[in-house]
Amino acid sequence: MSEPRGRVLVVEDDPAIAHLVAEYLTHDGFRVDVADDGEDGVELARQTRPDVVVLDLMLPGIDGLEVCRRVRTFSDAYVLMLTARGDETDRVIGLSVGADDYVVKPFSPRELSARVQAMLRRPRSADVEPGTVRRFGDLVLDPQAREVSVRGVPVELTRTEFDVLEALSARPRAVVARRRLLEHVWGEDWYGDDHVIDVHVANLRRKLGDDPAASRYVRTVRGVGYRMGDGT
């Protein structure tokens, strides 16, 4: 019997949806755990240490946003948020509290499984020379240790936020197109809303204390994408 591809926690209060998602993920080789409310979801995340959390936004008790906040205090698992709402604000809030991506209901369970697989295939910064540290004014990034600090103070970033910053800092003078940045961070087989990257950049700036008007660290090139600033 082959080793499982990874462990996925599904937090979904609709039994039919939870069963269908779990069935597809299990068929595709994942070890799957299921929780039907937010409190149980947080506890299972502590116990099972999943690689990916598939998290419904609307849950009894504590909602998906609060579950994501709590999980982010002890886990760097990828979080794929499910929402039945069409309001873009919900998606932005979900990404701002630590989700990596989202899927809007109704969705294809086959597509969701493909998204989970794509997350776990995301390229990591494994080919960095030991001792390589990148400096942009007060910002210091260590790709190998996956650590970031500003003025000597560590900055806690999600996996996705770090990967975005690492991708931009690898070629500091180059403008990276939004689509190219998505492909670099999520992989070439990623598909979805291109503007998800804008939300992650906004979260990154907020955590770095980077005023968008000054753009000391991450600069927007209108109509193209982003590039690193020199920190001044």
C-alpha positions as CSV (number, residue, x, y, z in Angstrom):
1,M,0.0,0.0,0.0
2,S,1.4,3.4,-1.0
3,E,2.2,6.1,1.5
4,P,-0.5,8.8,1.8
5,R,0.1,12.1,-0.1
6,G,-0.5,14.1,3.0
7,R,-3.0,14.7,5.7
8,V,-6.0,16.9,5.2
9,L,-8.4,18.2,7.8
10,V,-11.9,19.0,6.5
11,V,-13.9,21.3,8.8
12,E,-17.5,21.4,7.3
13,D,-20.9,21.3,9.1
14,D,-22.8,20.0,6.1
15,P,-22.5,16.2,6.3
16,A,-23.2,15.6,2.6
17,I,-20.5,18.1,1.6
18,A,-18.0,16.8,4.2
19,H,-18.5,13.2,3.1
20,L,-18.2,14.1,-0.6
21,V,-15.0,16.1,-0.1
22,A,-13.5,13.4,2.2
23,E,-14.3,10.7,-0.2
24,Y,-12.6,12.5,-3.2
25,L,-9.5,13.3,-1.1
26,T,-9.3,9.8,0.3
27,H,-9.6,8.4,-3.3
28,D,-6.8,10.7,-4.4
29,G,-4.5,9.3,-1.7
30,F,-4.8,11.7,1.2
31,R,-5.3,10.8,4.9
32,V,-8.5,12.7,5.9
33,D,-10.0,13.8,9.2
34,V,-13.3,15.5,9.5
35,A,-14.7,18.0,12.0
36,D,-18.3,19.3,11.9
37,D,-17.8,22.5,14.0
38,G,-15.2,25.1,14.7
39,E,-14.1,24.1,18.2
40,D,-13.6,20.5,17.1
41,G,-11.8,21.7,14.0
42,V,-9.2,23.6,16.1
43,E,-8.7,20.6,18.4
44,L,-8.3,18.2,15.6
45,A,-5.8,20.5,13.9
46,R,-3.8,20.4,17.2
47,Q,-4.0,16.6,17.4
48,T,-3.5,15.6,13.8
49,R,-1.1,18.3,12.5
50,P,-2.6,18.4,9.0
51,D,-0.7,19.6,5.9
52,V,-3.9,21.2,4.5
53,V,-7.1,22.4,6.2
54,V,-10.2,22.7,4.1
55,L,-12.2,25.1,6.1
56,D,-15.9,26.2,5.7
57,L,-16.5,29.9,6.5
58,M,-19.9,29.4,8.0
59,L,-19.7,27.0,11.0
60,P,-21.8,26.6,14.2
61,G,-20.1,28.0,17.3
62,I,-17.0,29.7,16.1
63,D,-16.9,30.5,12.4
64,G,-14.2,29.7,9.9
65,L,-12.4,33.0,10.3
66,E,-11.9,32.4,14.0
67,V,-10.9,28.8,13.4
68,C,-8.3,30.1,10.9
69,R,-7.0,32.7,13.4
70,R,-6.6,30.1,16.1
71,V,-5.0,27.5,13.9
72,R,-2.5,30.0,12.7
73,T,-1.2,30.4,16.3
74,F,0.2,26.9,16.2
75,S,0.3,25.6,12.7
76,D,1.6,26.6,9.3
77,A,-0.7,24.2,7.4
78,Y,-2.1,25.5,4.1
79,V,-5.7,26.7,4.6
80,L,-8.2,26.5,1.8
81,M,-11.4,28.3,2.8
82,L,-14.8,27.4,1.5
83,T,-17.4,30.1,1.2
84,A,-21.0,30.1,-0.1
85,R,-21.0,33.9,-0.2
86,G,-20.5,35.9,-3.3
87,D,-19.2,39.0,-1.3
88,E,-15.5,39.6,-2.1
89,T,-15.1,41.1,1.3
90,D,-15.5,37.7,2.9
91,R,-12.7,36.3,0.8
92,V,-10.4,39.2,1.5
93,I,-11.0,38.8,5.3
94,G,-10.4,35.1,5.0
95,L,-7.0,35.6,3.3
96,S,-6.2,38.4,5.8
97,V,-6.5,36.1,8.8
98,G,-4.2,33.5,7.3
99,A,-6.0,31.5,4.6
100,D,-3.9,30.7,1.5
101,D,-6.7,30.4,-1.0
102,Y,-10.4,30.0,-1.3
103,V,-13.1,28.1,-3.2
104,V,-16.6,29.5,-3.6
105,K,-19.6,27.1,-3.2
106,P,-21.0,25.4,-5.2
107,F,-17.7,23.8,-6.2
108,S,-16.5,20.6,-7.9
109,P,-14.9,18.2,-5.4
110,R,-12.5,17.1,-8.2
111,E,-11.4,20.8,-8.5
112,L,-11.0,21.1,-4.8
113,S,-8.8,18.0,-4.6
114,A,-6.7,19.3,-7.5
115,R,-6.3,22.6,-5.5
116,V,-5.1,20.6,-2.5
117,Q,-2.6,18.7,-4.6
118,A,-1.3,21.9,-6.2
119,M,-0.8,23.4,-2.7
120,L,1.4,20.5,-1.6
121,R,3.4,20.6,-4.9
122,R,4.2,24.3,-4.3
123,P,7.9,24.9,-4.9
124,R,9.9,25.8,-1.8
125,S,13.2,27.8,-1.5
126,A,15.4,24.8,-1.2
127,D,18.2,25.9,-3.6
128,V,19.3,28.9,-1.7
129,E,23.0,29.1,-0.8
130,P,23.7,28.6,2.9
131,G,24.3,31.9,4.6
132,T,22.5,34.0,2.0
133,V,20.7,36.8,3.6
134,R,18.8,39.6,1.7
135,R,18.7,43.1,3.1
136,F,16.4,46.0,2.1
137,G,17.0,48.8,4.5
138,D,15.6,47.7,7.8
139,L,14.1,44.5,6.3
140,V,16.2,41.3,6.6
141,L,15.1,38.1,4.9
142,D,16.8,34.7,5.4
143,P,15.5,32.4,2.7
144,Q,17.1,29.2,4.2
145,A,15.8,29.8,7.7
146,R,12.5,31.2,6.3
147,E,12.8,34.2,8.8
148,V,12.0,37.9,8.3
149,S,12.7,40.8,10.6
150,V,12.2,44.6,10.4
151,R,14.5,46.7,12.6
152,G,15.6,43.6,14.3
153,V,12.1,42.5,15.3
154,P,10.9,39.1,13.9
155,V,7.9,39.3,11.7
156,E,5.5,36.3,11.7
157,L,4.4,35.5,8.1
158,T,2.2,32.7,6.8
159,R,3.8,30.3,4.3
160,T,2.2,32.1,1.4
161,E,3.2,35.6,2.6
162,F,6.8,34.4,3.0
163,D,6.8,32.8,-0.4
164,V,5.6,36.0,-2.1
165,L,8.3,38.1,-0.3
166,E,11.0,35.5,-1.1
167,A,10.0,35.4,-4.8
168,L,10.1,39.2,-5.1
169,S,13.4,39.5,-3.1
170,A,15.2,36.9,-5.3
171,R,15.2,39.4,-8.2
172,P,15.0,42.8,-6.4
173,R,15.3,45.0,-9.5
174,A,12.9,43.0,-11.6
175,V,9.2,43.7,-12.0
176,V,7.3,40.4,-11.4
177,A,4.0,40.2,-13.3
178,R,1.0,39.1,-11.1
179,R,0.5,35.9,-13.1
180,R,4.3,35.1,-13.0
181,L,4.3,35.6,-9.3
182,L,1.3,33.3,-8.8
183,E,3.0,30.6,-10.9
184,H,6.2,31.0,-8.9
185,V,4.5,30.7,-5.5
186,W,1.7,28.3,-6.3
187,G,3.2,26.4,-9.2
188,E,2.5,26.4,-12.9
189,D,-0.7,24.2,-12.5
190,W,-2.3,26.8,-10.2
191,Y,-5.7,28.2,-11.4
192,G,-8.1,30.6,-9.8
193,D,-8.5,34.3,-9.2
194,D,-5.4,36.3,-10.1
195,H,-6.3,39.0,-7.6
196,V,-5.7,36.6,-4.7
197,I,-2.0,37.8,-4.9
198,D,-3.1,41.4,-4.3
199,V,-4.6,40.5,-0.9
200,H,-1.5,38.6,0.1
201,V,0.7,41.5,-0.8
202,A,-1.6,43.9,1.2
203,N,-1.3,41.6,4.2
204,L,2.5,41.4,3.8
205,R,2.8,45.2,3.7
206,R,0.7,45.5,6.8
207,K,2.9,43.1,8.7
208,L,6.1,44.7,7.5
209,G,4.8,48.1,8.5
210,D,5.1,49.2,4.8
211,D,2.9,52.1,4.0
212,P,1.5,51.6,0.5
213,A,2.1,55.3,-0.3
214,A,5.8,55.0,0.6
215,S,6.3,51.4,-0.6
216,R,9.7,51.0,1.0
217,Y,9.7,47.2,0.7
218,V,7.1,46.1,-1.8
219,R,6.3,48.4,-4.7
220,T,3.3,48.2,-7.1
221,V,4.0,48.7,-10.8
222,R,0.6,49.6,-12.2
223,G,-0.8,47.3,-14.8
224,V,2.1,44.9,-14.5
225,G,2.8,43.5,-11.0
226,Y,5.2,44.1,-8.1
227,R,8.9,44.5,-7.3
228,M,11.0,45.0,-4.2
229,G,11.9,48.5,-3.0
230,D,15.3,49.2,-1.4
231,G,13.9,49.9,2.0
232,T,14.2,53.7,1.9
